Amino acid sequence: MSIDLGNPRVISEEEKAVLLASPRGYCAGVDRAVITVEQALELYGAPIYVRKEIVHNKHVVGDLRERGAIFVNELDEVPSGATVVFSAHGVAPTVHTDAAARGLKTIDATCPLVTKVHLEARRFALQDYDILLIGHAGHEEVEGTMGEAPEHTQLVEGPADVANLVVRDPAKVVWLSQTTLSVDETMETVAALRTRFPEMIDPPSDDICYATQNRQLAVKEISEDTDLVIVVGSGNSSNSVRLVEVALEAGARDAHRVDDASELQDAWFEGVGSVAVTSGASVPEKLVEGVLAALTERGYPSPQIVHSADESLIFALPKELRRDLKAAGR
């Protein structure tokens, strides 16, 4: 029997469905970081400098840039005496030292869950452990964490790196991880490390953040036997990229990441009945709403929300900003 690939199966309106993951989008750390820059702009006035992207989403960065934020890669791009915000991904201690030396006013918007990993790195380094940090080379969070204890820390990007690791004492090894990784892939790497170093200890608590885990759990629930999964998020967002991989591993027939609705491609929807939608932890809800509107234009119904976890965590603003807001009577 021959199949005419030029005429894909026509999907009836009754066969079309949209599943919308919950939770999705902004996590507490991202919300805190974005509000920090917004409040700093209102309190101090433009320009406010931000080292690296405050969060990994081009729309959020673009919006803040229009409001007067200036994003820089290094502190030498910031005028002496200016105000600079450190991004949610964290920075190495040397960055704080350089900022103080240049007389910069700093506001540290590092996610408290990233700060937790930094503190763990410091503590284990003081106890003279070899630290095996699971993460991606070049990611700001990894650079910041490794900067806490560079002489004690080695980066492990995956199981393939394990065979080449050299430690001083196999009985004094601990693993830590970037907070935005795939839970399953991280545990695969941990298993390989434990085979090599049976006495390796775990961090005191899970390093992968609650929001990353919840969004991966949610995408698993909506992906099984789904024709197409759309993940809203920027390409430099580690947790958004992981959601695409998790969706495919969970049984989605196809999955794509888009920054916004303008990147949806008609070819993706040929013969597609069920579509699932989610978004990374640095994505504002208006971008998801744009994708849902585009699905409506393509004849898909209103979404069915699939709820998999509750999130109520809220982080206080950085202490430097809270102090100045209080002094200004805000």
Backbone as numpy.savetxt, mean C-alpha at the origin, in Angstrom:
# Nx Ny Nz CAx CAy CAz Cx Cy Cz
-15.62 -29.73 -33.76 -16.48 -28.54 -33.76 -15.59 -27.31 -33.76
-15.84 -26.39 -34.64 -15.05 -25.18 -34.71 -15.68 -24.08 -33.88
-14.83 -23.17 -33.35 -15.30 -22.05 -32.54 -14.94 -20.76 -33.26
-15.93 -19.92 -33.46 -15.70 -18.64 -34.12 -15.23 -17.62 -33.09
-13.91 -17.42 -33.02 -13.36 -16.50 -32.04 -13.69 -15.05 -32.37
-14.12 -14.79 -33.57 -14.46 -13.42 -33.94 -15.82 -12.99 -33.43
-16.60 -13.92 -32.90 -17.92 -13.58 -32.40 -18.08 -14.07 -30.96
-17.59 -13.29 -30.00 -17.68 -13.72 -28.61 -19.13 -13.85 -28.17
-19.34 -14.67 -27.16 -20.68 -14.92 -26.67 -21.30 -13.62 -26.16
-22.54 -13.39 -26.56 -23.26 -12.19 -26.12 -23.83 -12.45 -24.73
-23.56 -11.53 -23.81 -24.03 -11.66 -22.44 -25.34 -10.91 -22.28
-26.34 -11.57 -21.79 -27.64 -10.93 -21.58 -27.60 -10.06 -20.33
-28.55 -9.15 -20.20 -28.61 -8.29 -19.03 -28.77 -9.12 -17.76
-29.51 -10.24 -17.84 -29.75 -11.08 -16.67 -28.47 -11.76 -16.18
-27.51 -11.95 -17.08 -26.26 -12.62 -16.71 -25.23 -11.68 -16.11
-25.48 -10.39 -16.21 -24.50 -9.43 -15.73 -24.66 -9.17 -14.23
-23.52 -9.08 -13.56 -23.52 -8.81 -12.12 -22.24 -8.06 -11.75
-22.33 -7.24 -10.73 -21.17 -6.51 -10.23 -21.06 -6.76 -8.72
-19.89 -7.22 -8.29 -19.61 -7.42 -6.88 -18.63 -6.34 -6.42
-18.92 -5.71 -5.30 -18.08 -4.63 -4.80 -17.51 -5.03 -3.44
-16.19 -5.09 -3.35 -15.53 -5.54 -2.13 -15.66 -4.52 -1.01
-15.82 -5.03 0.18 -15.80 -4.21 1.39 -15.10 -5.01 2.48
-14.00 -4.46 3.03 -13.46 -3.11 2.87 -12.62 -2.94 1.61
-12.43 -1.69 1.26 -11.61 -1.31 0.12 -11.13 0.12 0.37
-10.22 0.61 -0.48 -9.83 2.01 -0.42 -9.05 2.39 0.82
-9.15 3.67 1.16 -8.33 4.27 2.21 -8.26 3.43 3.48
-7.05 3.28 3.98 -6.83 2.71 5.31 -6.55 3.86 6.27
-6.43 3.54 7.55 -6.24 4.58 8.56 -4.93 5.33 8.36
-3.87 4.62 7.96 -2.58 5.27 7.78 -2.57 6.23 6.60
-3.21 5.84 5.51 -3.30 6.71 4.33 -4.16 7.93 4.64
-5.31 7.70 5.27 -6.20 8.79 5.62 -5.47 9.82 6.48
-4.72 9.34 7.46 -3.95 10.21 8.34 -2.92 11.02 7.56
-2.22 10.36 6.63 -1.17 11.04 5.88 -1.73 12.13 4.97
-2.83 11.83 4.28 -3.43 12.81 3.38 -3.98 14.00 4.17
-4.68 13.71 5.27 -5.20 14.80 6.11 -4.07 15.64 6.67
-2.95 15.00 6.98 -1.79 15.75 7.50 -1.35 16.82 6.51
-1.22 16.47 5.24 -0.80 17.46 4.24 -1.87 18.53 4.05
-3.13 18.11 4.02 -4.22 19.08 3.86 -4.24 20.08 5.02
-4.12 19.57 6.25 -4.14 20.43 7.43 -2.91 21.34 7.47
-1.76 20.81 7.07 -0.54 21.61 7.05 -0.67 22.77 6.06
-1.26 22.52 4.92 -1.47 23.58 3.93 -2.38 24.66 4.48
-3.43 24.25 5.18 -4.36 25.23 5.75 -3.72 26.03 6.88
-2.92 25.34 7.71 -2.35 25.99 8.89 -1.16 26.88 8.55
-0.23 26.37 7.76 1.01 27.09 7.48 0.96 27.85 6.17
0.05 27.46 5.27 0.01 28.06 3.94 0.97 27.39 2.98
0.70 27.53 1.70 1.56 26.94 0.67 2.84 27.77 0.52
3.95 27.14 0.11 4.04 25.71 -0.20 4.38 24.87 1.04
3.93 23.65 1.02 4.36 22.63 1.97 5.11 21.58 1.15
6.31 21.24 1.59 7.10 20.25 0.88 6.80 18.85 1.41
6.80 17.87 0.54 6.56 16.49 0.92 7.67 15.63 0.32
8.38 14.90 1.19 9.44 14.03 0.68 8.82 12.75 0.15
9.03 12.47 -1.12 8.42 11.36 -1.85 6.91 11.58 -1.94
6.21 10.66 -2.59 4.76 10.76 -2.67 4.18 10.44 -1.30
3.26 11.28 -0.84 2.70 11.08 0.50 2.05 9.71 0.61
1.36 9.27 -0.43 0.86 7.91 -0.58 1.00 7.56 -2.06
0.93 6.29 -2.39 1.14 5.87 -3.77 -0.17 5.89 -4.56
-0.62 7.12 -4.89 -1.77 7.28 -5.77 -1.62 8.59 -6.52
-1.59 8.50 -7.84 -1.28 9.69 -8.64 -2.38 10.75 -8.54
-3.62 10.34 -8.32 -4.70 11.32 -8.22 -4.61 12.09 -6.91
-4.31 11.40 -5.82 -4.14 12.06 -4.53 -2.98 13.03 -4.58
-1.87 12.59 -5.14 -0.69 13.45 -5.25 -0.99 14.65 -6.13
-1.68 14.43 -7.25 -2.02 15.53 -8.15 -2.91 16.56 -7.50
-3.88 16.09 -6.73 -4.79 17.00 -6.03 -4.05 17.85 -5.01
-3.17 17.22 -4.24 -2.42 17.96 -3.24 -1.43 18.93 -3.89
-0.89 18.53 -5.02 0.03 19.43 -5.74 -0.71 20.70 -6.18
-1.93 20.53 -6.66 -2.72 21.69 -7.08 -3.03 22.62 -5.92
-3.06 22.07 -4.71 -3.39 22.87 -3.53 -2.16 23.50 -2.88
-0.98 23.21 -3.44 0.21 23.88 -2.96 1.29 22.99 -2.38
1.10 21.68 -2.43 2.15 20.77 -1.96 3.20 20.61 -3.05
4.46 20.59 -2.65 5.56 20.37 -3.59 6.23 19.06 -3.21
6.22 18.10 -4.11 6.78 16.78 -3.84 8.22 16.73 -4.33
9.10 16.26 -3.45 10.53 16.20 -3.77 11.03 14.79 -3.49
12.12 14.44 -4.13 12.72 13.13 -3.89 13.70 13.16 -2.73
14.43 14.27 -2.58 15.43 14.36 -1.52 15.33 15.70 -0.81
15.87 15.75 0.39 15.74 16.95 1.21 16.52 18.13 0.66
17.55 17.89 -0.17 18.32 19.01 -0.70 17.51 19.84 -1.69
16.33 19.37 -2.04 15.42 20.13 -2.89 14.51 21.05 -2.08
14.60 20.97 -0.75 13.74 21.77 0.13 14.53 22.97 0.64
14.00 24.19 0.50 14.72 25.38 1.01 14.92 25.31 2.52
16.03 25.81 2.99 16.31 25.83 4.43 15.19 26.55 5.17
14.77 25.97 6.29 13.73 26.57 7.11 12.31 26.26 6.69
12.14 25.58 5.57 10.79 25.26 5.09 10.20 24.09 5.87
8.90 23.87 5.67 8.20 22.76 6.30 8.16 21.58 5.33
8.53 20.39 5.83 8.51 19.20 4.99 7.79 18.08 5.72
6.95 17.37 5.00 6.20 16.23 5.54 6.85 14.95 5.04
7.08 14.01 5.94 7.58 12.70 5.55 6.39 11.80 5.23
6.51 11.01 4.17 5.38 10.25 3.66 4.98 9.11 4.60
3.83 8.50 4.28 3.29 7.40 5.09 4.21 6.19 5.11
5.14 6.09 4.14 5.98 4.91 4.02 7.17 4.92 4.97
7.44 6.07 5.60 8.52 6.13 6.57 9.87 6.50 5.97
10.79 6.93 6.82 12.12 7.31 6.37 13.16 6.73 7.32
14.38 6.65 6.83 15.49 6.18 7.66 15.91 7.27 8.65
16.56 6.90 9.75 17.02 7.90 10.73 17.91 8.97 10.12
18.69 8.61 9.10 19.58 9.60 8.49 18.79 10.76 7.87
17.57 10.49 7.43 16.74 11.56 6.85 16.34 12.56 7.93
15.98 12.06 9.12 15.67 12.97 10.23 16.89 13.81 10.59
18.05 13.17 10.60 19.29 13.88 10.94 19.59 14.97 9.92
19.45 14.64 8.63 19.71 15.62 7.57 18.74 16.79 7.67
17.47 16.50 7.98 16.47 17.56 8.08 16.81 18.52 9.22
17.24 17.97 10.35 17.62 18.81 11.48 18.82 19.67 11.15
19.78 19.09 10.43 20.99 19.82 10.08 20.69 20.99 9.15
19.63 20.86 8.35 19.28 21.92 7.40 18.23 22.88 7.96
17.87 22.69 9.22 16.92 23.59 9.85 15.50 23.47 9.31
15.13 22.30 8.84 13.79 22.11 8.30 12.79 21.80 9.41
11.59 22.32 9.25 10.49 21.97 10.15 9.88 20.69 9.60
9.88 19.62 10.38 9.42 18.33 9.87 8.11 17.90 10.53
7.28 17.25 9.73 6.06 16.61 10.21 6.13 15.17 9.72
6.14 14.24 10.64 6.34 12.83 10.30 4.99 12.13 10.16
4.58 11.88 8.91 3.29 11.23 8.64 3.45 9.72 8.41
4.56 9.15 8.88 4.77 7.70 8.76 3.59 6.96 9.38
3.07 5.97 8.68 2.00 5.16 9.22 2.47 4.51 10.53
1.68 4.57 11.60 2.09 3.94 12.85 2.41 2.46 12.73
1.80 1.77 11.77 2.10 0.35 11.59 3.48 0.15 10.96
3.93 1.10 10.15 5.29 1.08 9.62 6.27 1.42 10.74
5.90 2.41 11.56 6.74 2.77 12.70 6.97 1.56 13.60
5.94 0.73 13.77 6.07 -0.49 14.58 7.19 -1.38 14.05
7.27 -1.53 12.73 8.32 -2.36 12.14 9.68 -1.72 12.36
9.74 -0.39 12.24 11.01 0.32 12.51 11.49 0.04 13.93
10.56 0.12 14.88 10.93 -0.12 16.28 11.40 -1.55 16.50
10.76 -2.49 15.81 11.20 -3.88 15.89 12.62 -4.03 15.36
12.90 -3.37 14.22 14.24 -3.45 13.64 15.29 -2.91 14.61
14.99 -1.79 15.24 15.93 -1.22 16.21 16.16 -2.18 17.38
15.08 -2.73 17.90 15.18 -3.59 19.08 15.99 -4.85 18.78
15.71 -5.48 17.64 16.43 -6.71 17.32 17.89 -6.42 16.98
18.16 -5.25 16.40 19.55 -4.88 16.13 20.32 -4.68 17.44
19.66 -4.05 18.41 20.31 -3.86 19.71 20.61 -5.19 20.40
19.78 -6.21 20.10 19.99 -7.55 20.65 20.93 -8.38 19.78
21.49 -7.72 18.74 22.48 -8.31 17.85 21.95 -9.46 17.01
20.70 -9.37 16.59 20.11 -10.33 15.66 20.46 -9.96 14.22
20.52 -10.96 13.36 20.48 -10.72 11.92 19.01 -10.61 11.53
18.67 -9.53 10.84 17.28 -9.25 10.46 17.11 -9.55 8.98
16.17 -10.42 8.67 15.84 -10.74 7.28 14.54 -10.03 6.95
14.64 -8.97 6.15 13.49 -8.13 5.83 12.89 -8.57 4.50
11.66 -9.07 4.55 10.97 -9.50 3.34 10.29 -8.28 2.71
10.63 -7.99 1.46 10.07 -6.81 0.82 10.62 -6.62 -0.57
10.30 -5.48 -1.15 10.69 -5.19 -2.53 11.77 -4.12 -2.57
12.86 -4.41 -3.27 13.97 -3.47 -3.38 13.48 -2.16 -4.00
13.93 -1.06 -3.43 13.58 0.26 -3.96 12.32 0.86 -3.40
11.50 0.06 -2.72 10.28 0.61 -2.13 10.66 1.51 -0.96
9.99 2.68 -0.85 10.34 3.63 0.21 10.26 3.02 1.60
9.25 2.19 1.82 9.11 1.59 3.14 10.29 0.69 3.47
10.74 -0.08 2.50 11.89 -0.97 2.70 13.14 -0.15 2.98
13.34 0.90 2.23 14.53 1.74 2.44 14.52 2.34 3.84
13.35 2.78 4.30 13.27 3.36 5.63 13.54 2.34 6.72
12.97 1.14 6.60 13.17 0.10 7.61 14.61 -0.37 7.64
15.21 -0.59 6.47 16.60 -1.03 6.42 17.52 0.04 7.00
17.12 1.30 6.87 17.94 2.39 7.40 18.00 2.42 8.91
17.08 1.72 9.57 17.10 1.67 11.04 18.26 0.82 11.55
18.63 -0.20 10.80 19.70 -1.10 11.25 20.41 -1.68 10.02
21.05 -0.85 9.23 21.62 -1.31 7.95 22.65 -2.41 8.09
23.42 -2.41 9.18 24.47 -3.42 9.33 23.93 -4.77 9.78
22.68 -4.79 10.22 22.07 -6.03 10.69 21.04 -6.60 9.72
20.67 -5.85 8.69 19.51 -6.19 7.88 19.89 -6.61 6.47
19.25 -7.70 6.01 19.37 -8.15 4.63 17.97 -8.21 4.02
17.87 -7.79 2.76 16.59 -7.81 2.06 16.36 -9.17 1.43
15.16 -9.69 1.58 14.76 -10.96 0.98 13.51 -10.68 0.14
13.65 -10.74 -1.18 12.51 -10.42 -2.05 11.60 -11.62 -2.29
12.11 -12.81 -2.07 11.28 -14.00 -2.27 12.07 -15.25 -1.96
11.44 -16.42 -2.10 12.11 -17.69 -1.78 13.41 -17.91 -2.54
13.51 -17.34 -3.75 14.71 -17.55 -4.55 15.94 -16.92 -3.92
15.75 -15.95 -3.03 16.88 -15.28 -2.39 17.45 -16.05 -1.20
16.68 -17.01 -0.71 17.02 -17.63 0.58 18.34 -18.38 0.54
18.60 -19.10 -0.53 19.80 -19.95 -0.60 21.09 -19.14 -0.49
21.07 -17.88 -0.89 22.28 -17.07 -0.91 22.51 -16.27 0.36
21.60 -16.38 1.33 21.74 -15.60 2.55 22.87 -16.14 3.42
23.59 -15.23 4.03 24.64 -15.60 4.98 24.38 -14.86 6.28
24.25 -15.58 7.38 24.04 -14.96 8.70 25.20 -15.33 9.62
25.37 -14.53 10.64 26.48 -14.77 11.57 26.20 -15.93 12.51
24.94 -16.00 12.98 24.57 -17.04 13.94 23.15 -17.50 13.63
22.97 -18.72 13.10 21.63 -19.20 12.74 20.65 -19.22 13.92
21.18 -19.15 15.13 20.31 -19.16 16.32 19.84 -17.75 16.68
20.36 -16.73 15.98 19.94 -15.36 16.26 19.50 -14.68 14.97
18.39 -15.16 14.43 17.84 -14.64 13.19 16.36 -14.34 13.41
15.89 -13.20 12.88 14.48 -12.84 12.95 14.05 -12.32 11.58
12.80 -12.57 11.23 12.29 -12.00 9.98 11.30 -10.88 10.28
11.34 -9.85 9.45 10.37 -8.75 9.46 9.88 -8.59 8.03
8.83 -7.79 7.82 8.35 -7.65 6.44 7.80 -6.26 6.17
7.86 -5.90 4.91 7.15 -4.74 4.40 5.66 -4.94 4.70
4.97 -3.86 5.04 3.59 -4.02 5.53 2.57 -4.27 4.43
2.92 -4.03 3.17 1.92 -4.07 2.09 2.05 -5.27 1.17
2.70 -6.33 1.63 2.91 -7.50 0.78 1.69 -8.41 0.76
1.69 -9.33 -0.19 0.71 -10.41 -0.20 0.98 -11.32 0.98
-0.06 -11.59 1.75 0.09 -12.46 2.92 0.59 -13.84 2.50
-0.02 -14.40 1.46 0.34 -15.76 1.03 1.79 -15.82 0.55
2.21 -14.85 -0.25 3.58 -14.85 -0.76 4.59 -14.65 0.37
4.24 -13.83 1.33 5.14 -13.61 2.46 5.32 -14.90 3.25
4.23 -15.60 3.49 4.32 -16.84 4.26 5.11 -17.91 3.49
5.05 -17.86 2.17 5.86 -18.78 1.36 7.35 -18.49 1.57
7.68 -17.21 1.60 9.08 -16.83 1.84 9.51 -17.19 3.26
8.62 -16.96 4.22 8.92 -17.32 5.61 9.18 -18.82 5.73
8.38 -19.63 5.04 8.57 -21.08 5.10 9.93 -21.48 4.55
10.34 -20.83 3.45 11.66 -21.13 2.89 12.77 -20.70 3.84
12.58 -19.56 4.50 13.58 -19.09 5.47 13.67 -20.04 6.66
12.53 -20.54 7.11 12.54 -21.41 8.28 13.18 -22.77 7.96
13.05 -23.22 6.73 13.72 -24.45 6.32 15.23 -24.26 6.39
15.68 -23.08 5.99 17.12 -22.77 5.99 17.61 -22.45 7.40
16.77 -21.73 8.18 17.15 -21.31 9.53 16.06 -21.75 10.52
16.09 -22.99 10.96 15.02 -23.53 11.80 14.82 -22.78 13.12
15.85 -22.12 13.61 15.73 -21.41 14.88 15.31 -19.94 14.70
15.03 -19.53 13.48 14.59 -18.16 13.21 13.32 -17.86 14.00
13.26 -16.66 14.56 12.07 -16.27 15.32 11.18 -15.34 14.50
9.91 -15.26 14.91 8.94 -14.40 14.25 8.92 -13.03 14.92
8.42 -12.00 14.21 8.23 -10.71 14.87 7.17 -10.85 15.96
7.17 -9.94 16.95 6.23 -10.05 18.06 4.78 -10.05 17.63
4.48 -9.36 16.53 3.13 -9.35 15.96 3.25 -9.25 14.46
2.17 -9.57 13.77 2.19 -9.62 12.31 2.59 -8.26 11.74
3.58 -8.24 10.83 4.01 -6.98 10.24 3.09 -6.53 9.10
2.47 -7.45 8.38 1.59 -7.06 7.28 0.36 -6.38 7.86
0.06 -5.17 7.43 -0.93 -4.36 8.10 -2.33 -4.93 7.95
-3.19 -4.58 8.90 -4.56 -5.09 8.93 -5.29 -4.76 7.63
-5.06 -3.55 7.08 -5.78 -3.12 5.89 -5.36 -3.94 4.67
-4.06 -4.21 4.56 -3.58 -5.05 3.47 -4.22 -6.43 3.55
-4.23 -7.01 4.74 -4.81 -8.34 4.91 -6.31 -8.32 4.61
-7.01 -7.32 5.11 -8.45 -7.25 4.90 -8.80 -7.09 3.43
-8.04 -6.27 2.70 -8.33 -6.07 1.28 -8.02 -7.32 0.47
-7.00 -8.05 0.89 -6.70 -9.31 0.20 -7.78 -10.36 0.49
-8.25 -10.41 1.73 -9.34 -11.32 2.07 -10.59 -10.97 1.28
-10.90 -9.68 1.18 -12.09 -9.25 0.46 -12.01 -9.60 -1.03
-10.84 -9.40 -1.63 -10.73 -9.70 -3.06 -10.79 -11.20 -3.31
-10.31 -12.01 -2.36 -10.46 -13.45 -2.51 -11.94 -13.85 -2.55
-12.73 -13.22 -1.70 -14.15 -13.57 -1.61 -14.92 -13.21 -2.86
-14.51 -12.13 -3.54 -15.27 -11.72 -4.73 -14.69 -12.27 -6.03
-13.55 -12.94 -5.96 -12.85 -13.33 -7.19 -13.17 -14.74 -7.67
-13.54 -15.64 -6.79 -13.75 -17.03 -7.19 -14.83 -17.13 -8.27
-14.47 -17.70 -9.41 -15.38 -17.90 -10.54 -15.90 -16.59 -11.13
-15.25 -15.47 -10.84 -15.64 -14.19 -11.42 -14.94 -14.02 -12.76
-15.67 -13.47 -13.73 -15.10 -13.31 -15.07 -13.99 -12.25 -15.10
-14.21 -11.15 -14.37 -13.27 -10.04 -14.45 -13.21 -9.31 -13.11
-12.00 -9.07 -12.63 -11.80 -8.26 -11.42 -11.08 -6.98 -11.81
-11.65 -5.85 -11.39 -11.02 -4.55 -11.61 -10.50 -4.04 -10.28
-9.20 -3.79 -10.21 -8.57 -3.22 -9.02 -8.22 -1.78 -9.33
-8.77 -0.85 -8.56 -8.45 0.56 -8.74 -7.24 0.89 -7.87
-6.20 1.43 -8.48 -4.98 1.76 -7.75 -3.86 2.08 -8.71
-2.87 2.82 -8.24 -1.75 3.21 -9.09 -0.70 2.11 -9.21
0.07 2.15 -10.28 1.04 1.11 -10.56 2.18 1.03 -9.56
2.46 2.13 -8.84 3.53 2.10 -7.84 3.00 1.77 -6.45
1.73 1.41 -6.37 1.13 1.00 -5.10 1.29 -0.51 -4.94
2.17 -0.90 -4.04 2.45 -2.33 -3.84 1.19 -3.11 -3.50
0.37 -2.56 -2.60 -0.81 -3.33 -2.18 -1.83 -3.43 -3.29
-1.92 -2.43 -4.18 -2.85 -2.51 -5.32 -2.41 -3.57 -6.33
-1.12 -3.58 -6.63 -0.58 -4.58 -7.55 -0.80 -5.99 -7.00
-0.60 -6.16 -5.68 -0.81 -7.48 -5.07 -2.25 -7.93 -5.20
-3.21 -6.99 -5.14 -4.62 -7.37 -5.22 -4.94 -8.04 -6.55
-4.31 -7.59 -7.62 -4.51 -8.23 -8.93 -4.01 -9.67 -8.87
-2.84 -9.86 -8.29 -2.27 -11.21 -8.20 -3.14 -12.11 -7.32
-3.62 -11.57 -6.20 -4.46 -12.35 -5.29 -5.77 -12.74 -5.98
-6.34 -11.83 -6.76 -7.59 -12.12 -7.47 -7.41 -13.29 -8.43
-6.33 -13.29 -9.18 -6.09 -14.37 -10.14 -5.84 -15.69 -9.41
-5.09 -15.63 -8.33 -4.82 -16.86 -7.56 -6.09 -17.42 -6.94
-7.06 -16.53 -6.64 -8.31 -16.96 -6.00 -9.33 -17.50 -6.98
-9.03 -17.42 -8.28 -9.93 -18.02 -9.26 -10.57 -17.09 -10.25
-10.22 -15.80 -10.23 -10.75 -14.88 -11.24 -10.23 -15.28 -12.62
-11.09 -15.19 -13.61 -10.67 -15.54 -14.98 -9.79 -14.45 -15.59
-9.95 -13.23 -15.14 -9.14 -12.13 -15.64 -9.14 -11.04 -14.57
-8.07 -10.26 -14.51 -7.98 -9.18 -13.52 -7.06 -8.09 -14.05
-7.44 -6.85 -13.81 -6.66 -5.72 -14.29 -6.65 -4.62 -13.23
-5.54 -3.88 -13.20 -5.44 -2.70 -12.35 -5.61 -1.46 -13.21
-6.37 -0.49 -12.71 -6.55 0.78 -13.41 -6.38 1.92 -12.42
-5.84 3.04 -12.90 -5.78 4.22 -12.04 -7.16 4.85 -11.88
-7.95 4.77 -12.94 -9.30 5.33 -12.91 -10.09 4.75 -14.08
-11.34 5.17 -14.21 -12.24 4.59 -15.22 -11.75 4.81 -16.65
-10.94 5.85 -16.89 -10.48 6.13 -18.26 -9.59 5.02 -18.80
-9.04 4.16 -17.91 -8.14 3.10 -18.36 -8.86 1.77 -18.63
-10.16 1.73 -18.40 -10.92 0.51 -18.72 -10.91 0.29 -20.23
-10.74 -0.96 -20.65 -10.68 -1.27 -22.08 -11.87 -2.14 -22.47
-12.49 -1.78 -23.58 -13.68 -2.50 -24.04 -13.42 -3.99 -24.22
-12.23 -4.33 -24.67 -11.93 -5.74 -24.95 -12.03 -6.59 -23.70
-11.80 -5.99 -22.53 -11.87 -6.76 -21.29 -13.28 -7.29 -21.02
-14.29 -6.63 -21.57 -15.68 -6.93 -21.22 -16.37 -7.84 -22.22
-15.64 -8.27 -23.24 -16.25 -9.16 -24.24 -16.56 -10.51 -23.60
-17.82 -10.88 -23.61 -18.24 -12.16 -23.04 -18.19 -12.21 -21.53
-18.12 -11.07 -20.89 -17.98 -11.01 -19.43 -19.34 -10.74 -18.78
-19.72 -11.66 -17.89 -20.96 -11.47 -17.15 -20.72 -10.88 -15.78
-19.86 -11.53 -14.98 -19.62 -11.08 -13.61 -18.36 -10.24 -13.51
-18.48 -9.07 -12.89 -17.36 -8.16 -12.69 -17.26 -7.85 -11.20
-16.07 -7.93 -10.66 -15.84 -7.58 -9.27 -14.93 -6.36 -9.22
-15.16 -5.49 -8.25 -14.41 -4.24 -8.15 -13.89 -4.08 -6.72
-12.63 -3.68 -6.62 -12.05 -3.32 -5.34 -11.04 -2.22 -5.57
-10.39 -1.77 -4.49 -9.39 -0.71 -4.63 -8.34 -0.85 -3.55
-7.14 -0.35 -3.86 -6.03 -0.41 -2.93 -6.19 0.56 -1.77
-5.30 0.45 -0.80 -5.44 1.20 0.45 -5.13 2.69 0.32
-4.67 3.13 -0.84 -4.37 4.55 -1.03 -5.29 5.20 -2.07
-6.47 4.60 -2.27 -7.36 5.04 -3.35 -8.60 5.73 -2.78
-8.85 7.00 -3.17 -10.08 7.66 -2.74 -11.31 7.04 -3.39
-12.42 7.05 -2.68 -13.63 6.36 -3.13 -14.18 6.93 -4.43
-13.93 8.20 -4.71 -14.47 8.79 -5.93 -13.95 8.08 -7.18
-12.76 7.49 -7.11 -12.22 6.77 -8.26 -12.96 5.45 -8.47
-13.35 4.80 -7.37 -14.16 3.58 -7.47 -15.52 3.92 -8.04
-16.10 5.04 -7.58 -17.41 5.46 -8.08 -17.36 5.71 -9.59
-16.24 6.22 -10.06 -16.10 6.44 -11.51 -16.09 5.13 -12.27
-15.43 4.11 -11.73 -15.43 2.80 -12.38 -16.83 2.20 -12.38
-17.54 2.31 -11.28 -18.90 1.78 -11.21 -19.82 2.49 -12.20
-19.63 3.79 -12.36 -20.43 4.53 -13.34 -20.13 4.05 -14.76
-18.87 3.75 -15.03 -18.49 3.24 -16.35 -19.10 1.87 -16.60
-19.21 1.05 -15.56 -19.85 -0.26 -15.69 -21.33 -0.10 -15.97
-21.97 0.86 -15.33 -23.39 1.14 -15.59 -23.60 1.51 -17.05
-22.70 2.31 -17.58 -22.79 2.70 -19.00 -22.64 1.49 -19.91
-21.97 0.46 -19.44 -21.80 -0.76 -20.24 -22.93 -1.77 -20.00
-23.94 -1.36 -19.28 -25.10 -2.22 -19.09 -25.07 -3.11 -17.86
-24.10 -2.86 -16.96 -24.02 -3.67 -15.74 -24.90 -3.06 -14.65
-25.46 -3.90 -13.78 -26.38 -3.40 -12.75 -25.66 -2.75 -11.58
-26.42 -2.22 -10.64 -25.84 -1.67 -9.41 -25.09 -2.78 -8.69
-24.03 -2.42 -7.99 -23.19 -3.46 -7.37 -23.83 -4.10 -6.15
-23.46 -5.35 -5.97 -23.79 -6.06 -4.74 -22.57 -6.00 -3.85
-22.71 -5.42 -2.66 -21.57 -5.26 -1.76 -21.32 -6.58 -1.03
-20.07 -7.03 -1.07 -19.65 -8.25 -0.37 -18.79 -7.83 0.81
-19.34 -7.93 2.01 -18.66 -7.44 3.21 -17.89 -8.59 3.87
-16.60 -8.37 4.09 -15.78 -9.44 4.66 -15.09 -9.07 5.97
-15.04 -7.79 6.32 -14.37 -7.39 7.57 -14.82 -5.99 7.96
-14.76 -5.71 9.24 -15.05 -4.37 9.76 -13.75 -3.65 10.06
-13.72 -2.36 9.76 -12.56 -1.54 10.07 -13.02 -0.28 10.79
-12.45 -0.03 11.95 -12.83 1.15 12.73 -11.61 1.92 13.25
-10.42 1.46 12.88 -9.19 2.06 13.40 -9.00 3.48 12.87
-8.65 4.39 13.76 -8.33 5.77 13.39 -7.03 6.15 14.09
-6.10 6.75 13.33 -4.83 7.19 13.90 -4.86 8.70 14.15
-4.31 9.13 15.27 -4.19 10.57 15.55 -3.20 11.20 14.57
-3.38 12.49 14.31 -2.45 13.21 13.45 -1.07 13.27 14.10
-0.01 13.49 13.31 1.34 13.59 13.89 1.39 14.62 15.01
2.17 14.32 16.03 2.21 15.17 17.23 2.65 16.59 16.91
3.56 16.77 15.94 4.02 18.11 15.58 2.86 18.97 15.06
2.01 18.34 14.25 0.88 19.06 13.68 -0.20 19.30 14.73
-0.45 18.31 15.58 -1.45 18.49 16.64 -1.08 19.66 17.56
0.21 19.75 17.88 0.68 20.84 18.75 0.41 22.20 18.13
0.73 22.33 16.83 0.57 23.64 16.17 -0.90 23.95 15.93
-1.71 22.95 15.66 -3.15 23.18 15.51 -3.76 23.67 16.82
-3.31 23.07 17.93 -3.82 23.48 19.24 -3.40 24.90 19.55
-2.14 25.24 19.23 -1.65 26.59 19.49 -2.41 27.64 18.67
-2.89 27.22 17.49 -3.64 28.12 16.62 -5.12 28.12 16.95
-5.51 27.38 17.98 -6.91 27.34 18.40 -7.81 26.54 17.46
-7.23 25.55 16.78 -8.02 24.73 15.85 -8.27 23.34 16.41
